[in-house]
Amino acid sequence: MTPREVTDQQATTWTCVQAYAGGLADKQIENAAAKLAENTDGTVPVVCTPSGGAQTVRLELDKNWLEDLSDEDLLVAIAAARSEA
């Protein structure tokens, strides 16, 4: 799974990737892992790691988040997760 980067208003760059999907050597295994990670409501776990001192956040996003979610909406989801922590 390809990571996605967004930068917030504090100049923190967040690198987000679907949990359990990246870094596997075989594309077929990676796709199977991504499918298993999908929740029954069509969401998937996504982990966003900051470039600075902020804490990593875990999100539940629509399975098409990589292509369909705008940068602004992704930043809103990150901010909401940080305020809940």
ZIKAMO-V255711 format. One line per field, one symbol per residue. phi: phi as a letter, one per 20 degrees, with the letter a starting at -180 (. if undefined). A space follows every 50 residues. Layout:
BEGIN
phi = ???
END
This chain:
BEGIN
phi = .ffcdcdefemeedddbffmdenefdffffffffffffffenecfcddde edefegcdcdcgfegfedefgffffffffffffff
END
